[in-house]
Amino acid sequence: MESSSIKIQSETKNNKTANTQSVAPHSHIKGLGLEQDGRAIEIAAGFTGQTKAREAAGLIVDLVKARKMSGRAVLLAGPSGTGKTAIALAMSQELGVKVPFCPIVASEVYSAEVKKTEVLAESVRKAIGIKVREVKEVYEGEVTELKVHETNNGPVNGTSISHVSITLKTNKGTKTLKLDPSIYDSLRKAKVRVGDVIFIESNSGAVKRLGRSDAFRAEYDLEAEEYVPVPKGDVHKKREVIQNVTLHDLDVANARPQAGSDVVALVGSMLRGKKSEMTEKLRGEVNRVVNDYIEQGAAELVPGLLFIDEAHMLDLECFAYLNRIIESNVAPVIVLATNKMGKHPVRGFPDMVSSFGIPKDFLDRLLIIRTVPYTLPQLHSILSVRAKTEKVQLTKEGTDRLAQIGAETSLRYASQLLSPSSICALGRTGSSEVTAEDVEEARTLFLDANRSAAILSGNNLFL
């Protein structure tokens, strides 16, 4: 292990959720909503309808978990606003919380600065995860005392920190540690104070705050703090540390190493202190070291999901590159989506006409899932779920009117009227309940595509 040369960056994501979160377009999607036998429930996990498409997506998830998806990809085909992106997101949720999900739009690959294949390569590596296991010696416990000891350097230099003493307590005993002054910066960054449960890596001195001790829990229904029990066993112990990173994280960590970042040197330090470009040579070296770790049982490959929306905008070069990726030993699940129905020219090649605007040789690798337009009752149910997500109180008449608007225009337009309608209700009556009149007022303020086109063409029949 000492002879290898790639660093692996530790996960720095904070699992704590903020008190106030913005509502995303698919915040209500919690999974595919399937029974144990794989059958889709009509209304479940934020979904309404699209039962056949969800059942097919569930079968894809089963194939991925059984590692029988190699050499194939998935295409979600259907009109706009029929839940293609939601199904792709739900598939990633069904695969697991730690499974990488990288969504892109096909137009993102076209850049004046970066080659198309380079953008795709980066996206593919963002969708391939690595779970790294390390057994480390750590000091773990509840902080019962924290003292900073200073030394006097004379009238010119003033005082400086000589060392830090910290006392940690577990259910088995206590231990006082004398720490180097450099660790004090880590303690400050982690905002460690008395009553916190922390662990300190004995080799690197890295500090991680696990949360507030249960003994300091106040009697409130909701608190911003995360409380954890006092650790068991000795203060000084061996602990398995699991880090979840992607291949792209490793590429970036080794191309642009940063001093002071929380980087665990799993494999030596040949590239430390240097800067290099994101080249195929660097990626090949990262792959080699990752493969070594997988063979040693110290790491596990976690193929994620790469979602490419508006796939018909890709050109022949992009499809050729994706063909090669699908055939490789290490590849994420590639899910494409398009609303182009029928036969269309492949981008950049007007003489090459194919279904969905996708080359036939690539289509042969795809498992195609069809999504269909929603019925009026389904629109009613979807808008009700969406209203709860956005905390909008809809009356039955308001829901009926929104569903009717969705059937006449699009589901997206009807969903976008939810929040404006609630503001109209507050301004008109001071009530938080949204009625059909409030929906109609918001509709007059914000035009849909058909009415907007009618105004531009001078035809006001649709207004």
N, C-alpha and C positions, 0 to 999 in steps of 0.2 A: 504493500500500500504506500510505503514511503517513496517509491520510485516513480509514481505516476505524476502527471503534471497539470491537472485541471482542477480549479477550485469550484466548489458548489456553494451557491448562495443560499442562505437560510430564508425561510418564509417570514415575511414581515407583515403579513396581512393581519389586521385586528379583527377578530371574530365578533367583537361587541358591536351591536347595532346602535345607531344613534336614536335619540328620542324622536326626532323628526326626520322622515325620509321622503324624498321626492317620489312621486308615483310614476313609474315607468309604464310604457304601453302594455307590457306583459307582466305587471306585478301580480296579477291575479292567477297566473299559471303556476300550479304547484306540482304538476306531473301529468302523465297521460290519462289518468283516471280509468284504470283497467281493473277488472276482476282478477281473482287468482288464476282462472282458466284463460286469461288473455282477452276476454270479451270486454268491450268498451261500455262503460256506464254512460247513459245519455247525457246526464249533467253531473260532472264530477271533476275535482281538482282544478276548477276554473274553466273547464271546457264545457261547451254545449255542442252537441252534434259532431259531425266529422267522425262518426264511429268507425267506419271502414279504414279511414286514413290512420286513426289512432291505433287501431288493432294491428295494422301493418307496421306502424312505427314501433309498437311493442314487440313485434316479432323480430325487427331489426335489433332492438336492444338485447333480446335474448341471444341472437346470433353473435353480437359483440361480446357479451359476457362469456359465451361458450368459446370465444376466439375462433369463430368460423365465418368471419366477415371479410377475410383477406381477398384481394383481387376484385372487390366490388365496391360500389358507392351507391348513394341514394339520391333520387331526384323527386322533389315535391313539386307537382305541377297542378296549377289551378288558377282561377281568377284572383285578382287583387282582393285583399281583405277576407280571405277564406281560412286563415290560421296557419299558413305555411311556416312562418317564423316561430309562432307559438308552439307548433309541433316539434320543431328542431330544438327549441329551448327545453321543452318537456322531456325530450329524449336525453339531453345532457343531464337533467335532474334525475331521471331514472337510472342513469349510469352511476351516479354518486356525486356527493358534494365536492370531493377532492378531484374529480375528473375535469381536466381543462376543457373550456368551451370558448372557441375563438370565432366570433361572427364577423364577417366582412361583407362588403358589397362589391360586386365584380368591377365596378368603375374604379375602385381603389387601386387596382393593379396598374393603372395607366398614370405614369408620372414622368416628368421631364428629367428628374434626378436619378431615379432608381429603375433598374430593369424590371419588366413584368415578372419574370421568373424569380427575381430576388424578393419581390413583395410576397409572392406565393410561398417561397421557401420559408420566409420569416413567419408567415401565418401558419404554415404546417408545423413548424417547430414550437410555436406557441400552443399548439393543440396536442403536443406530446408531453406528458408529465413523467416525472421521475420521483418515486418515493424512496428517500434515503434514510436508512436506519443506522444510528450510531449509539454505541454504549459509552457513556461519558461519566467521569467522576465529577460529582457536583456536591455543593453544599446547599441544602434546601431546608427551609423552615420559615416560621413567622418571625418577623423583625420585632424584637422586644427592646432593643437599645441600638442607637446609631450615633456615634461620636466622631467628630472631625478633630484631629490633633494637628496643631500648627506649630511651626518652629520660627524663631526670630532670626532673620538674616541680617540684622543691623539696621541702622537708621536710613540707609540708602535703598536697600532691596526690600525692606519691610518684612512681612511674614509670608510663609508659604506652607502648604499642607505637607506634613511629614508622613502621616499615615491615617487610615480610617479604621476604627474598630466597630464591629457590628456583631450583635448577639442574636443568634437564630435559635428558635425553639421548635421542637417537634413533640409528639405525644410520648416520646421516650426519654427526652432530655434536652439540654441546651448546650450551646457551644459558642464561644466568643472568637471571632476571627480578626486578625490584623491584616488589613488590605493595603495594597499599593495605592498611592495617590491617584494613579491613572484610572483605577476602578471607580473612584469617586465620580468621575465624569459620567460613567455608565449608570451609576446609581441616580444621578441627577436627571439624566435623560429619561430614565424609566420612571422618574418621579416617585422613588421609593421613600416611604416614611414608616414610622413605627406602626405596627399593626398589619402591614402588608405581608403576604406570603410570596417569597421569591426563591429563585435558585441561581447559584453562581457556578459557572463552569470552572473547575480547578485548573485546567490547562490554559484556556484562553482568557479567563477573567470576564467572559461575557455574562451580563446580568439580564434575567428575564423576570418581570413581575407577573405572577400568576393571578393575583387579585387580592382582595381585602379578606382578612381572617374572619371566619364565621362569628367569632366572639365580639366583633364590632358591628354586627348587623343591627340596624335600627328597626323599629317596628313600623315600617311603612309598607304599603301595598306595592308601590313602585319606587325603585331606587336606581340611580345611574351606575352605582358601583356593582362590580361582579364579586360575589363572596364565594370563598373556597374554604374547605376544611383544613385544619392544621395537619401538615404532613405526618405520616406514620414512619416508624423506624428511626434510625440514627440521622443526625444532621448531615454527616459525611456518608455518601452512598454512591452506588452506581445506578445510573438512570438511562433508559433508552430514549433517545431524542429522535423524533421523526420529522423530517423536513420534506415538504412538497414543493417542487420546483418544476419548471418546464425546460426543454432543451434550449429554448430562446433565452431564458434567464441565464443559463450557463454560458451561452455564446456571449451575451452582453457582459457578464461578470469577468470573463477572460479577455474580451476585447478592450474593455475600458475599466480595469480594476481601480477601485477607489480606496484610498487609505482611510481606515477608521470605520468602514462599513462592516456590518455583521456578516462576514463571509467565513464559512467553515472550510478550512483547507483540508479537504478529504484526501487530496492526492498530491502533496508536494507544492512547490512554488516556482516552477520554471518560468511562468509568465508574470510573476509578481513584479510590480513596478514598471511593467512595459505597457505600451499601447499598440494594438494591432487592429486592422480592419476585419470586418465580418467576412472572412473568405471561406471558400470551400475547404481549404487546408485546416483552418481553425475548427470548422464544424466537424471535419473528419477526425481531428484529434479529440474533440469533445465526445464524439460518438464512440471512439475507441476506448476511452477511459470509462465512459458509462457502461459499455459492454463488459469491461473487466469487472466493474463493481457488481453488475447483475450476475455474472458467473460466480463471483465470490459470495453471493447471497446478501451483500450489503445494500443493495438497491433493487428496486422493482419498477419495471416499465408500466406506465399507466396511459394507454392510448386514449386520447380525448376525442373531441368532436369539432371539426372544422366546418362551419356553415357559410356557404357562399350564396348570397341572395342575388337575384337578377342574373342568373348564370348565363343567359343568352348573350350577355354583353362581353363574355370572354371570347378571345380569338383562337385561331388554330394552334398558335404557339403555346397558349395557356393550357389548352386541352391536352396537347402533347406532353406538357410537363406533368399535369395531373395524372395522365396515364402512367407515367413512370413512377410517380409517388404511390399510386394504388398497387403497383407490382412490387414495391419494396417490402423488406421484412419488417421495417418499423414505419408504420403509417397510422395516422388518426382515422377515425370514421369521417368520411367526406360526405356531407349532405349539401346538395345544391337545390335551389328553388328558382322557379320561373313562372311568369304569368303569360308567356308567349305560347299560345296554343296553335296547333297546325304546323305547316312547313314554312320555314324561313331561311334566308341565306345565312351561312356562318359568317360572323363578323370579319370583315376584311377580305372575304372570298365570295363575291356575289354569285359566282357560277356554282358554288357548292351549296345546294339547298337540302335541308334536312329537318326532321321534326324538332320543334322547340329551338331551332337555330343551333343545335349541338351536333358535332360530327358523328356519323353513324358508328365508327369504330369505338367512340367513347360511349355512345348510347348503349352499345352491346354490354357494357360493364355495369349499367345502372339498373337498380331496382326502382321502378317508378311507382310513386304513391300519388293518387289523385285526390285533390280536395274539391269540394262542390260548393256552390252558393248556399247561403243559409235560408231557411224558410222563415216566414213571419213569426211563428211561435219561438223559433230558435233565436231570432234577433231580440225578441222580448226578453228571453232568459239571459242572453249574453249582456245586454244593456243593464239588466238588474244587478248582475254580478259585478259589472264594471262600476256601477253607481256605488255599491258598497265599498269597493276598493278605493274610490275617490271620495268616500264619505259624503255622498250626495243623496239627500232624502227625496226619492221620487214617489209621487202619487201614482195610482194605477193609470189615471188619464195621461199623466206626463210620460209614463213608460210606453203606453200605447202609441202616443204621438211620435215619440222618438223611434220606436220600432217601425212605424209607418214611413218615417223620413228615411230610415236606414234601408228599407226595401225599395224606396223610390230613387235614392241616390247611392249611398254606400254605407257600410257599417262603420268605417273609419270616420266619416263625416258626422254620423249620428253620435259616436263616442266623443268626438271633439266638442259637441254641443253641451255635454253634461255640466262641466264646470261653469261655462258662461251662463247656462240656464239657472244654476244655483245662485249666482251673483245677481241675475235679473230678479229672481224671487225675493232676495233680501232687499233690493232697492225698491221693488214695487209694493210689497206688502209687509216687509220686515220679517217674513217667515222663512224658515229654512227648507220648507217643503216646496218641491218643484212641481208645478202643474203644467197642463198642456199649454196654457196661455204663456207661461214663462218660456217654455221650449219654443213656441212660435215667435216670441220676441227675440230670442237669441238667433233663431233662424233668419229673421229679417236683417239682423245686424251682420251676420257672417254668411256669405254666399257659398253654395256648393259649386262644383265644376260646371254643371249644366247651365245654371243661372248666370254664372260668370261669363261663360262662352256666349250665351244669348245676348248679354249686354254688349259685349265686344262686337258682335255681328250686327247689332242694331235691332235684333228681334227680341221683344220684351214679352213674348207669349208665355214664357216659363216663370215670370216673376209673380 
